[in-house]
Amino acid sequence: MHKYFAKPLFLGKKIEFLPECHSTNEELLTRVRNGDDQEGFILYTDHQTKGKGQRGNVWLSESGQNLLFSVLLRPKKLQVKQSHFLNLIAGLAVCHVLEQHFDLHAELKWPNDVYVNDLKIAGILVETILEGSSVDDAIIGIGLNVNQSHFALPTATSIKQLVGKPTDREELLETIISTLEAQYLFLKSEAFDKILSAYYGRMRWRGEIHQFRDSEGVFDGEIIGIDDTGRLLVKTSHALKRFDVKQIEFLH
Ligand code: BTN
């Protein structure tokens, strides 16, 4: 196992592998609460017994086949209302690596599910600890399907299914971490517009008419982007609607 990563500057200088845990996000949260809060600390595992997904879902992953990890960021000046940018940079980092290293065209389903060929290949769960109006600690949890060959869900895929051969997971982890670090440095330099336009360039269904469901029922609409707090903006024939993560379902 890696003791530290050579490529990134500060992410992954402290790294720990757990053969099994409930959830790397939960474990990292516990470490932070106990004062173990060095920026860039990474926990990764082969198996999660209670992997957490968005919207209270579970994240399922075959033991020893995929990447399951969490990274601690401490983006001192980031305001709570800008915290969705953490989702954007994490999604962009995974997409860049899939494209540059595997020649896979990856898209981001709002807020940051990573899709290739209309199949989900990675999920990202960002959890924050706030101090006043800014973000003190941010835990970026990423589950990327790497070498898993079969999925219970027909909507899931892995790198192996797409490229036909297995990938070294620790090398891949190091590559993702250095790409995430580059994105994070962008964020720290407040390049919000650049990050947003890169996100829009990859945003799945943007500019197309699709079917969605909200609390009022099924409707057709066009995703036009996100607002300044990260809510999804969908234009219908008669309104511009805004949604938080739990308020909208993407149908087809
Ligand atoms: C989603 O798409 O619903 C988000 C899934 C996030 C899964 C990752 S796996 C590593 C980290 N630990 C967790 O418990 N969840 C995230």
py3Dmol code that shows the C-alpha trace and the ligand (Angstrom):
import py3Dmol

protein = """\
ATOM      1  CA  MET A   1       0.000   0.000   0.000  1.00  0.00           C
ATOM      2  CA  HIS A   2       1.094   3.592  -0.609  1.00  0.00           C
ATOM      3  CA  LYS A   3       2.473   5.388   2.410  1.00  0.00           C
ATOM      4  CA  TYR A   4       2.199   8.736   0.604  1.00  0.00           C
ATOM      5  CA  PHE A   5       1.617  10.024  -2.896  1.00  0.00           C
ATOM      6  CA  ALA A   6       4.456  11.549  -4.897  1.00  0.00           C
ATOM      7  CA  LYS A   7       2.508  13.472  -7.557  1.00  0.00           C
ATOM      8  CA  PRO A   8       0.142  15.758  -5.633  1.00  0.00           C
ATOM      9  CA  LEU A   9       1.518  18.650  -3.566  1.00  0.00           C
ATOM     10  CA  PHE A  10      -0.542  18.273  -0.464  1.00  0.00           C
ATOM     11  CA  LEU A  11      -3.538  16.001  -1.024  1.00  0.00           C
ATOM     12  CA  GLY A  12      -2.652  12.485   0.104  1.00  0.00           C
ATOM     13  CA  LYS A  13       0.467  13.399   2.056  1.00  0.00           C
ATOM     14  CA  LYS A  14      -1.372  11.624   4.818  1.00  0.00           C
ATOM     15  CA  ILE A  15      -3.190   8.511   3.641  1.00  0.00           C
ATOM     16  CA  GLU A  16      -4.605   5.465   5.323  1.00  0.00           C
ATOM     17  CA  PHE A  17      -6.016   2.238   3.917  1.00  0.00           C
ATOM     18  CA  LEU A  18      -8.736   0.424   5.856  1.00  0.00           C
ATOM     19  CA  PRO A  19      -9.468  -3.121   4.668  1.00  0.00           C
ATOM     20  CA  GLU A  20     -13.094  -2.560   5.711  1.00  0.00           C
ATOM     21  CA  CYS A  21     -15.163   0.212   7.295  1.00  0.00           C
ATOM     22  CA  HIS A  22     -18.767   1.390   7.479  1.00  0.00           C
ATOM     23  CA  SER A  23     -18.162   4.372   5.245  1.00  0.00           C
ATOM     24  CA  THR A  24     -14.969   6.302   4.468  1.00  0.00           C
ATOM     25  CA  ASN A  25     -16.948   9.559   4.752  1.00  0.00           C
ATOM     26  CA  GLU A  26     -18.212   8.617   8.228  1.00  0.00           C
ATOM     27  CA  GLU A  27     -14.781   7.399   9.328  1.00  0.00           C
ATOM     28  CA  LEU A  28     -13.102  10.607   8.136  1.00  0.00           C
ATOM     29  CA  LEU A  29     -15.813  12.691   9.841  1.00  0.00           C
ATOM     30  CA  THR A  30     -15.077  10.867  13.103  1.00  0.00           C
ATOM     31  CA  ARG A  31     -11.324  11.471  12.698  1.00  0.00           C
ATOM     32  CA  VAL A  32     -11.941  15.187  12.084  1.00  0.00           C
ATOM     33  CA  ARG A  33     -14.167  15.427  15.163  1.00  0.00           C
ATOM     34  CA  ASN A  34     -11.314  13.849  17.133  1.00  0.00           C
ATOM     35  CA  GLY A  35      -8.923  16.558  15.919  1.00  0.00           C
ATOM     36  CA  ASP A  36      -7.270  14.571  13.117  1.00  0.00           C
ATOM     37  CA  ASP A  37      -7.869  17.297  10.554  1.00  0.00           C
ATOM     38  CA  GLN A  38      -4.800  17.666   8.333  1.00  0.00           C
ATOM     39  CA  GLU A  39      -5.908  19.018   4.968  1.00  0.00           C
ATOM     40  CA  GLY A  40      -5.475  16.404   2.268  1.00  0.00           C
ATOM     41  CA  PHE A  41      -5.952  13.428   4.594  1.00  0.00           C
ATOM     42  CA  ILE A  42      -7.273  10.485   2.551  1.00  0.00           C
ATOM     43  CA  LEU A  43      -8.993   7.351   3.764  1.00  0.00           C
ATOM     44  CA  TYR A  44      -9.636   4.535   1.302  1.00  0.00           C
ATOM     45  CA  THR A  45     -11.021   1.078   1.678  1.00  0.00           C
ATOM     46  CA  ASP A  46     -11.761  -2.176  -0.106  1.00  0.00           C
ATOM     47  CA  HIS A  47     -15.156  -2.639   1.449  1.00  0.00           C
ATOM     48  CA  GLN A  48     -17.837  -0.462   3.008  1.00  0.00           C
ATOM     49  CA  THR A  49     -20.553  -2.052   5.107  1.00  0.00           C
ATOM     50  CA  LYS A  50     -22.695   1.126   5.100  1.00  0.00           C
ATOM     51  CA  GLY A  51     -21.550   3.079   2.066  1.00  0.00           C
ATOM     52  CA  LYS A  52     -23.494   6.325   1.909  1.00  0.00           C
ATOM     53  CA  GLY A  53     -24.956   7.764  -1.263  1.00  0.00           C
ATOM     54  CA  GLN A  54     -26.834  10.958  -1.964  1.00  0.00           C
ATOM     55  CA  ARG A  55     -30.448  11.426  -0.855  1.00  0.00           C
ATOM     56  CA  GLY A  56     -29.939   8.919   1.998  1.00  0.00           C
ATOM     57  CA  ASN A  57     -29.285   6.076  -0.468  1.00  0.00           C
ATOM     58  CA  VAL A  58     -26.733   3.322   0.101  1.00  0.00           C
ATOM     59  CA  TRP A  59     -23.646   2.997  -2.110  1.00  0.00           C
ATOM     60  CA  LEU A  60     -23.057  -0.621  -3.070  1.00  0.00           C
ATOM     61  CA  SER A  61     -19.704  -1.797  -4.384  1.00  0.00           C
ATOM     62  CA  GLU A  62     -18.195  -5.255  -4.788  1.00  0.00           C
ATOM     63  CA  SER A  63     -15.407  -5.808  -2.263  1.00  0.00           C
ATOM     64  CA  GLY A  64     -11.853  -5.183  -3.532  1.00  0.00           C
ATOM     65  CA  GLN A  65     -12.866  -4.173  -7.051  1.00  0.00           C
ATOM     66  CA  ASN A  66     -13.468  -0.441  -7.032  1.00  0.00           C
ATOM     67  CA  LEU A  67     -12.254   2.850  -5.601  1.00  0.00           C
ATOM     68  CA  LEU A  68     -13.939   3.966  -2.392  1.00  0.00           C
ATOM     69  CA  PHE A  69     -12.257   6.929  -0.771  1.00  0.00           C
ATOM     70  CA  SER A  70     -12.726  10.216   1.053  1.00  0.00           C
ATOM     71  CA  VAL A  71     -10.510  13.295   1.032  1.00  0.00           C
ATOM     72  CA  LEU A  72     -10.450  16.048   3.630  1.00  0.00           C
ATOM     73  CA  LEU A  73     -10.348  19.623   2.336  1.00  0.00           C
ATOM     74  CA  ARG A  74     -10.275  22.780   4.437  1.00  0.00           C
ATOM     75  CA  PRO A  75     -11.272  25.500   1.978  1.00  0.00           C
ATOM     76  CA  LYS A  76     -10.918  28.355   4.458  1.00  0.00           C
ATOM     77  CA  LYS A  77     -12.427  31.189   2.440  1.00  0.00           C
ATOM     78  CA  LEU A  78     -15.241  29.267   0.743  1.00  0.00           C
ATOM     79  CA  GLN A  79     -18.663  30.622   1.665  1.00  0.00           C
ATOM     80  CA  VAL A  80     -21.502  28.208   2.467  1.00  0.00           C
ATOM     81  CA  LYS A  81     -23.438  29.474  -0.553  1.00  0.00           C
ATOM     82  CA  GLN A  82     -20.433  28.559  -2.761  1.00  0.00           C
ATOM     83  CA  SER A  83     -20.012  25.085  -1.271  1.00  0.00           C
ATOM     84  CA  HIS A  84     -21.593  23.424  -4.334  1.00  0.00           C
ATOM     85  CA  PHE A  85     -18.315  24.236  -6.131  1.00  0.00           C
ATOM     86  CA  LEU A  86     -16.777  21.366  -4.155  1.00  0.00           C
ATOM     87  CA  ASN A  87     -19.230  19.048  -5.912  1.00  0.00           C
ATOM     88  CA  LEU A  88     -18.355  20.542  -9.268  1.00  0.00           C
ATOM     89  CA  ILE A  89     -14.563  20.210  -8.914  1.00  0.00           C
ATOM     90  CA  ALA A  90     -14.823  16.624  -7.658  1.00  0.00           C
ATOM     91  CA  GLY A  91     -17.024  15.648 -10.609  1.00  0.00           C
ATOM     92  CA  LEU A  92     -14.745  17.432 -13.068  1.00  0.00           C
ATOM     93  CA  ALA A  93     -11.644  15.710 -11.661  1.00  0.00           C
ATOM     94  CA  VAL A  94     -13.176  12.249 -12.168  1.00  0.00           C
ATOM     95  CA  CYS A  95     -14.327  13.158 -15.702  1.00  0.00           C
ATOM     96  CA  HIS A  96     -10.878  14.465 -16.691  1.00  0.00           C
ATOM     97  CA  VAL A  97      -9.185  11.265 -15.564  1.00  0.00           C
ATOM     98  CA  LEU A  98     -11.707   9.059 -17.379  1.00  0.00           C
ATOM     99  CA  GLU A  99     -11.178  11.049 -20.531  1.00  0.00           C
ATOM    100  CA  GLN A 100      -7.407  11.489 -20.412  1.00  0.00           C
ATOM    101  CA  HIS A 101      -6.455   8.026 -19.197  1.00  0.00           C
ATOM    102  CA  PHE A 102      -9.180   5.827 -20.676  1.00  0.00           C
ATOM    103  CA  ASP A 103     -10.493   7.872 -23.584  1.00  0.00           C
ATOM    104  CA  LEU A 104     -14.011   7.734 -22.121  1.00  0.00           C
ATOM    105  CA  HIS A 105     -16.354  10.656 -22.636  1.00  0.00           C
ATOM    106  CA  ALA A 106     -17.778  11.366 -19.198  1.00  0.00           C
ATOM    107  CA  GLU A 107     -20.749  13.576 -18.335  1.00  0.00           C
ATOM    108  CA  LEU A 108     -22.033  14.953 -15.038  1.00  0.00           C
ATOM    109  CA  LYS A 109     -25.637  14.390 -14.102  1.00  0.00           C
ATOM    110  CA  TRP A 110     -26.493  17.229 -11.709  1.00  0.00           C
ATOM    111  CA  PRO A 111     -25.164  17.610  -9.155  1.00  0.00           C
ATOM    112  CA  ASN A 112     -22.251  15.255  -9.775  1.00  0.00           C
ATOM    113  CA  ASP A 113     -23.080  11.699 -10.775  1.00  0.00           C
ATOM    114  CA  VAL A 114     -20.527  10.643 -13.368  1.00  0.00           C
ATOM    115  CA  TYR A 115     -21.984   8.989 -16.465  1.00  0.00           C
ATOM    116  CA  VAL A 116     -20.397   7.333 -19.480  1.00  0.00           C
ATOM    117  CA  ASN A 117     -22.616   6.152 -22.353  1.00  0.00           C
ATOM    118  CA  ASP A 118     -25.738   6.870 -20.254  1.00  0.00           C
ATOM    119  CA  LEU A 119     -24.516   4.550 -17.474  1.00  0.00           C
ATOM    120  CA  LYS A 120     -23.405   5.642 -14.005  1.00  0.00           C
ATOM    121  CA  ILE A 121     -19.735   4.954 -13.336  1.00  0.00           C
ATOM    122  CA  ALA A 122     -19.113   7.066 -10.216  1.00  0.00           C
ATOM    123  CA  GLY A 123     -20.941   8.795  -7.388  1.00  0.00           C
ATOM    124  CA  ILE A 124     -19.731  11.642  -5.193  1.00  0.00           C
ATOM    125  CA  LEU A 125     -20.910  12.634  -1.740  1.00  0.00           C
ATOM    126  CA  VAL A 126     -19.634  15.933  -0.312  1.00  0.00           C
ATOM    127  CA  GLU A 127     -20.251  16.572   3.378  1.00  0.00           C
ATOM    128  CA  THR A 128     -19.308  19.838   5.059  1.00  0.00           C
ATOM    129  CA  ILE A 129     -18.695  21.141   8.559  1.00  0.00           C
ATOM    130  CA  LEU A 130     -19.519  24.831   8.692  1.00  0.00           C
ATOM    131  CA  GLU A 131     -18.190  27.650  10.794  1.00  0.00           C
ATOM    132  CA  GLY A 132     -20.438  30.691  10.608  1.00  0.00           C
ATOM    133  CA  SER A 133     -20.998  31.491   6.948  1.00  0.00           C
ATOM    134  CA  SER A 134     -17.947  29.618   5.652  1.00  0.00           C
ATOM    135  CA  VAL A 135     -16.923  26.009   5.111  1.00  0.00           C
ATOM    136  CA  ASP A 136     -14.468  24.774   7.734  1.00  0.00           C
ATOM    137  CA  ASP A 137     -14.028  21.136   6.695  1.00  0.00           C
ATOM    138  CA  ALA A 138     -15.241  19.379   3.562  1.00  0.00           C
ATOM    139  CA  ILE A 139     -15.207  15.638   3.074  1.00  0.00           C
ATOM    140  CA  ILE A 140     -15.232  14.620  -0.568  1.00  0.00           C
ATOM    141  CA  GLY A 141     -16.312  10.977  -0.831  1.00  0.00           C
ATOM    142  CA  ILE A 142     -15.897   9.274  -4.194  1.00  0.00           C
ATOM    143  CA  GLY A 143     -17.020   5.831  -5.285  1.00  0.00           C
ATOM    144  CA  LEU A 144     -15.694   4.924  -8.743  1.00  0.00           C
ATOM    145  CA  ASN A 145     -16.479   1.594 -10.360  1.00  0.00           C
ATOM    146  CA  VAL A 146     -13.154   0.290 -11.618  1.00  0.00           C
ATOM    147  CA  ASN A 147     -12.822  -3.489 -11.976  1.00  0.00           C
ATOM    148  CA  GLN A 148     -16.314  -4.730 -11.133  1.00  0.00           C
ATOM    149  CA  SER A 149     -17.648  -6.888 -13.963  1.00  0.00           C
ATOM    150  CA  HIS A 150     -21.310  -7.333 -13.030  1.00  0.00           C
ATOM    151  CA  PHE A 151     -23.886  -5.017 -11.529  1.00  0.00           C
ATOM    152  CA  ALA A 152     -27.339  -5.667 -10.079  1.00  0.00           C
ATOM    153  CA  LEU A 153     -28.462  -2.342 -11.546  1.00  0.00           C
ATOM    154  CA  PRO A 154     -28.700  -2.155 -15.353  1.00  0.00           C
ATOM    155  CA  THR A 155     -27.846   1.563 -15.140  1.00  0.00           C
ATOM    156  CA  ALA A 156     -24.327   1.039 -13.700  1.00  0.00           C
ATOM    157  CA  THR A 157     -20.998   0.438 -15.386  1.00  0.00           C
ATOM    158  CA  SER A 158     -17.264   0.280 -14.610  1.00  0.00           C
ATOM    159  CA  ILE A 159     -14.005   1.173 -16.330  1.00  0.00           C
ATOM    160  CA  LYS A 160     -13.368  -2.528 -16.913  1.00  0.00           C
ATOM    161  CA  GLN A 161     -16.719  -3.009 -18.626  1.00  0.00           C
ATOM    162  CA  LEU A 162     -15.989  -0.062 -20.891  1.00  0.00           C
ATOM    163  CA  VAL A 163     -12.325  -0.627 -21.760  1.00  0.00           C
ATOM    164  CA  GLY A 164     -12.237  -4.413 -21.474  1.00  0.00           C
ATOM    165  CA  LYS A 165      -9.308  -4.765 -19.062  1.00  0.00           C
ATOM    166  CA  PRO A 166      -8.562  -4.256 -15.352  1.00  0.00           C
ATOM    167  CA  THR A 167      -6.910  -1.133 -13.938  1.00  0.00           C
ATOM    168  CA  ASP A 168      -4.470  -0.739 -11.034  1.00  0.00           C
ATOM    169  CA  ARG A 169      -6.653   0.951  -8.432  1.00  0.00           C
ATOM    170  CA  GLU A 170      -3.925   2.630  -6.397  1.00  0.00           C
ATOM    171  CA  GLU A 171      -2.292   4.207  -9.447  1.00  0.00           C
ATOM    172  CA  LEU A 172      -5.710   5.423 -10.491  1.00  0.00           C
ATOM    173  CA  LEU A 173      -6.348   6.830  -7.014  1.00  0.00           C
ATOM    174  CA  GLU A 174      -3.108   8.796  -7.182  1.00  0.00           C
ATOM    175  CA  THR A 175      -4.027  10.190 -10.597  1.00  0.00           C
ATOM    176  CA  ILE A 176      -7.481  11.255  -9.410  1.00  0.00           C
ATOM    177  CA  ILE A 177      -6.018  12.882  -6.329  1.00  0.00           C
ATOM    178  CA  SER A 178      -3.524  14.947  -8.303  1.00  0.00           C
ATOM    179  CA  THR A 179      -6.281  15.983 -10.735  1.00  0.00           C
ATOM    180  CA  LEU A 180      -8.556  16.887  -7.827  1.00  0.00           C
ATOM    181  CA  GLU A 181      -5.744  18.919  -6.324  1.00  0.00           C
ATOM    182  CA  ALA A 182      -5.373  20.917  -9.539  1.00  0.00           C
ATOM    183  CA  GLN A 183      -9.128  21.591  -9.556  1.00  0.00           C
ATOM    184  CA  TYR A 184      -9.029  22.544  -5.891  1.00  0.00           C
ATOM    185  CA  LEU A 185      -6.231  25.052  -6.525  1.00  0.00           C
ATOM    186  CA  PHE A 186      -8.443  26.574  -9.227  1.00  0.00           C
ATOM    187  CA  LEU A 187     -11.226  26.856  -6.672  1.00  0.00           C
ATOM    188  CA  LYS A 188      -8.891  28.418  -4.126  1.00  0.00           C
ATOM    189  CA  SER A 189      -7.898  31.001  -6.747  1.00  0.00           C
ATOM    190  CA  GLU A 190     -11.631  31.802  -7.039  1.00  0.00           C
ATOM    191  CA  ALA A 191     -11.824  30.820 -10.714  1.00  0.00           C
ATOM    192  CA  PHE A 192     -15.565  30.272 -10.261  1.00  0.00           C
ATOM    193  CA  ASP A 193     -16.511  31.209 -13.830  1.00  0.00           C
ATOM    194  CA  LYS A 194     -13.966  28.818 -15.339  1.00  0.00           C
ATOM    195  CA  ILE A 195     -15.126  25.962 -13.120  1.00  0.00           C
ATOM    196  CA  LEU A 196     -18.753  26.664 -13.944  1.00  0.00           C
ATOM    197  CA  SER A 197     -18.153  26.751 -17.678  1.00  0.00           C
ATOM    198  CA  ALA A 198     -16.178  23.465 -17.513  1.00  0.00           C
ATOM    199  CA  TYR A 199     -19.109  21.986 -15.565  1.00  0.00           C
ATOM    200  CA  TYR A 200     -21.648  23.238 -18.101  1.00  0.00           C
ATOM    201  CA  GLY A 201     -19.560  21.683 -20.862  1.00  0.00           C
ATOM    202  CA  ARG A 202     -20.121  18.304 -19.234  1.00  0.00           C
ATOM    203  CA  MET A 203     -23.586  18.731 -17.774  1.00  0.00           C
ATOM    204  CA  ARG A 204     -25.788  15.860 -18.866  1.00  0.00           C
ATOM    205  CA  TRP A 205     -29.083  16.835 -20.576  1.00  0.00           C
ATOM    206  CA  ARG A 206     -28.241  20.559 -20.533  1.00  0.00           C
ATOM    207  CA  GLY A 207     -29.950  22.372 -23.394  1.00  0.00           C
ATOM    208  CA  GLU A 208     -32.175  19.383 -24.247  1.00  0.00           C
ATOM    209  CA  ILE A 209     -35.840  18.728 -23.499  1.00  0.00           C
ATOM    210  CA  HIS A 210     -36.337  15.834 -21.063  1.00  0.00           C
ATOM    211  CA  GLN A 211     -38.941  14.500 -18.656  1.00  0.00           C
ATOM    212  CA  PHE A 212     -38.667  15.103 -14.890  1.00  0.00           C
ATOM    213  CA  ARG A 213     -40.802  14.549 -11.796  1.00  0.00           C
ATOM    214  CA  ASP A 214     -41.229  16.951  -8.875  1.00  0.00           C
ATOM    215  CA  SER A 215     -43.736  17.146  -5.995  1.00  0.00           C
ATOM    216  CA  GLU A 216     -46.403  18.361  -8.433  1.00  0.00           C
ATOM    217  CA  GLY A 217     -45.971  15.527 -10.967  1.00  0.00           C
ATOM    218  CA  VAL A 218     -44.264  14.734 -14.268  1.00  0.00           C
ATOM    219  CA  PHE A 219     -43.248  17.581 -16.571  1.00  0.00           C
ATOM    220  CA  ASP A 220     -41.108  18.328 -19.609  1.00  0.00           C
ATOM    221  CA  GLY A 221     -38.332  20.852 -19.283  1.00  0.00           C
ATOM    222  CA  GLU A 222     -34.886  21.963 -20.336  1.00  0.00           C
ATOM    223  CA  ILE A 223     -31.968  22.152 -17.927  1.00  0.00           C
ATOM    224  CA  ILE A 224     -30.383  25.548 -18.377  1.00  0.00           C
ATOM    225  CA  GLY A 225     -27.807  25.358 -15.585  1.00  0.00           C
ATOM    226  CA  ILE A 226     -27.477  25.979 -11.860  1.00  0.00           C
ATOM    227  CA  ASP A 227     -28.140  29.109  -9.811  1.00  0.00           C
ATOM    228  CA  ASP A 228     -25.604  30.825  -7.570  1.00  0.00           C
ATOM    229  CA  THR A 229     -26.270  28.418  -4.711  1.00  0.00           C
ATOM    230  CA  GLY A 230     -26.033  25.305  -6.886  1.00  0.00           C
ATOM    231  CA  ARG A 231     -29.743  24.619  -7.334  1.00  0.00           C
ATOM    232  CA  LEU A 232     -30.782  23.092 -10.657  1.00  0.00           C
ATOM    233  CA  LEU A 233     -32.546  25.456 -13.068  1.00  0.00           C
ATOM    234  CA  VAL A 234     -35.127  23.853 -15.352  1.00  0.00           C
ATOM    235  CA  LYS A 235     -37.109  25.876 -17.882  1.00  0.00           C
ATOM    236  CA  THR A 236     -40.607  24.634 -18.701  1.00  0.00           C
ATOM    237  CA  SER A 237     -43.055  26.092 -21.223  1.00  0.00           C
ATOM    238  CA  HIS A 238     -44.404  28.437 -18.550  1.00  0.00           C
ATOM    239  CA  ALA A 239     -41.843  28.751 -15.702  1.00  0.00           C
ATOM    240  CA  LEU A 240     -38.235  28.655 -14.571  1.00  0.00           C
ATOM    241  CA  LYS A 241     -38.046  26.109 -11.760  1.00  0.00           C
ATOM    242  CA  ARG A 242     -35.280  25.699  -9.150  1.00  0.00           C
ATOM    243  CA  PHE A 243     -34.566  22.442  -7.367  1.00  0.00           C
ATOM    244  CA  ASP A 244     -32.521  21.107  -4.475  1.00  0.00           C
ATOM    245  CA  VAL A 245     -31.191  17.559  -4.777  1.00  0.00           C
ATOM    246  CA  LYS A 246     -34.124  15.817  -3.133  1.00  0.00           C
ATOM    247  CA  GLN A 247     -36.787  17.778  -5.003  1.00  0.00           C
ATOM    248  CA  ILE A 248     -36.454  16.442  -8.553  1.00  0.00           C
ATOM    249  CA  GLU A 249     -36.177  13.099 -10.302  1.00  0.00           C
ATOM    250  CA  PHE A 250     -34.740  12.723 -13.786  1.00  0.00           C
ATOM    251  CA  LEU A 251     -36.979  10.420 -15.854  1.00  0.00           C
ATOM    252  CA  HIS A 252     -35.888  10.221 -19.496  1.00  0.00           C
TER     253      HIS A 252
END
"""
ligand_1 = """\
16
BTN
C -24.119 8.819 -4.891
O -23.998 8.761 -6.108
O -25.187 8.579 -4.337
C -22.905 9.172 -4.071
C -22.108 7.951 -3.715
C -20.832 8.252 -2.939
C -20.126 6.994 -2.535
C -18.791 7.251 -1.901
S -17.865 5.763 -1.681
C -16.714 6.572 -0.680
C -17.480 7.551 0.177
N -17.943 6.891 1.385
C -19.263 6.798 1.439
O -19.919 6.260 2.350
N -19.812 7.343 0.345
C -18.795 7.903 -0.537
"""
view = py3Dmol.view(width=600, height=400)
view.addModel(protein, "pdb")
view.setStyle({"model": 0}, {"cartoon": {"style": "trace"}})
view.addModel(ligand_1, "xyz")
view.setStyle({"model": 1}, {"stick": {}})
view.zoomTo()
view.show()
